[in-house]
């Protein structure tokens, strides 16, 4: 794990406890997702203001699997505010729905900084043309 996230301030106790609570197959899947992160995503995780980004990434990978990693890779490269918002989603089902919609190209992101410094993330669904 340390090699996968060399520049990230990892709270090893928090991340270790989270991984230890997962069944072995899911734990293996989650740790493999860290190994497959793009270099710019690793940089993003080291630079983001998201509290405990490695642990939140583990939640994302547990909730959404490889699709979650791909979405995080894309957003870390193109829209860091949206990547922050994706990691900040606390509800597993909401996180999964966002990733599924993102993978299908059915959402764009509109992230706005609030005056108190928090991010307001709003998914914007595109209407599919009717035939």
C-alpha positions in Angstrom: 0.0 0.0 0.0 2.8 2.4 0.8 4.3 2.0 -2.7 0.9 2.7 -4.2 0.5 6.0 -2.4 4.0 7.3 -1.7 3.2 11.0 -1.3 -0.1 10.6 0.6 -0.5 11.2 4.3 -2.0 7.8 5.0 -3.5 7.2 8.4 -2.3 3.6 8.5 -4.3 2.7 11.6 -7.6 3.9 10.0 -6.9 2.3 6.7 -5.7 -0.9 8.2 -8.7 -1.2 10.4 -11.0 -0.6 7.4 -9.2 -3.2 5.3 -9.2 -5.7 8.2 -13.0 -5.5 8.5 -13.4 -6.5 4.8 -13.7 -10.1 3.7 -10.5 -11.4 2.2 -11.7 -11.3 -1.5 -13.0 -7.7 -1.1 -9.8 -6.6 0.7 -7.7 -8.1 -2.1 -9.9 -6.3 -4.7 -9.6 -3.0 -2.9 -5.8 -3.2 -2.4 -5.4 -4.1 -6.1 -7.3 -0.9 -7.1 -4.7 1.2 -5.2 -1.9 -0.6 -7.2 -3.7 0.4 -10.4 -4.1 4.1 -9.7 -2.6 6.4 -12.3 0.3 8.6 -11.3 -1.7 11.8 -11.5 -4.3 10.2 -9.2 -1.6 9.3 -6.7 -0.4 13.0 -6.9 -4.0 14.2 -6.5 -4.4 12.0 -3.3 -1.3 13.6 -1.9 -2.4 17.1 -2.6 -6.2 17.1 -2.0 -7.7 18.8 1.0 -10.1 15.8 1.5 -9.6 14.5 5.0 -8.1 11.0 4.9 -8.2 10.5 1.1 -6.6 7.0 1.2 -9.3 5.7 3.6 -12.1 7.4 1.5 -10.5 5.9 -1.6 -10.7 2.5 0.0 -14.4 3.1 0.7 -14.9 4.1 -3.0 -13.1 1.0 -4.2 -15.1 -1.2 -1.9 -18.4 0.4 -3.0 -17.8 0.7 -6.7 -14.9 -1.6 -7.5 -12.7 -0.9 -10.6 -15.4 1.4 -12.0 -14.8 3.6 -9.0 -11.1 3.6 -9.5 -11.5 4.5 -13.2 -13.9 7.4 -12.3 -11.4 8.7 -9.7 -8.6 8.4 -12.2 -10.6 10.4 -14.8 -11.8 13.1 -12.3 -8.4 13.5 -10.6 -7.0 14.4 -14.1 -9.9 16.5 -15.3 -11.9 17.9 -12.4 -10.3 17.7 -9.0 -13.3 19.4 -7.3 -15.5 16.6 -8.6 -12.9 14.0 -7.5 -13.1 15.5 -4.0 -16.9 15.4 -4.1 -16.8 11.7 -5.2 -14.6 10.8 -2.2 -16.7 12.8 0.2 -19.9 10.9 -0.6 -20.7 9.0 2.6 -23.5 6.8 1.3 -22.3 3.7 -0.5 -25.4 3.5 -2.8 -25.1 7.1 -3.8 -21.4 6.7 -4.5 -22.2 3.6 -6.7 -25.0 5.4 -8.6 -22.7 8.3 -9.3 -19.9 6.1 -10.6 -22.4 4.1 -12.7 -23.9 7.3 -14.2 -20.4 8.7 -14.8 -19.2 5.5 -16.5 -22.3 5.7 -18.8 -21.7 9.4 -19.6 -25.1 10.3 -18.1 -23.8 13.0 -15.7 -21.6 15.9 -15.8 -20.4 17.6 -12.6 -21.0 21.0 -11.2 -18.9 21.6 -8.2 -19.0 25.0 -6.5 -17.0 26.2 -3.5 -19.2 27.4 -0.7 -18.2 30.5 1.3 -17.3 28.2 4.3 -14.8 26.3 2.1 -16.9 23.1 1.6 -17.8 21.8 -1.8 -21.3 21.6 -3.0 -21.5 18.8 -5.6 -24.5 18.6 -7.8 -25.0 15.8 -10.4 -26.5 17.1 -13.6 -28.3 14.4 -15.5 -28.5 14.6 -19.2 -31.8 13.8 -20.8 -31.5 10.9 -23.2 -33.1 11.6 -26.5 -36.3 9.8 -27.2 -36.8 8.0 -30.4 
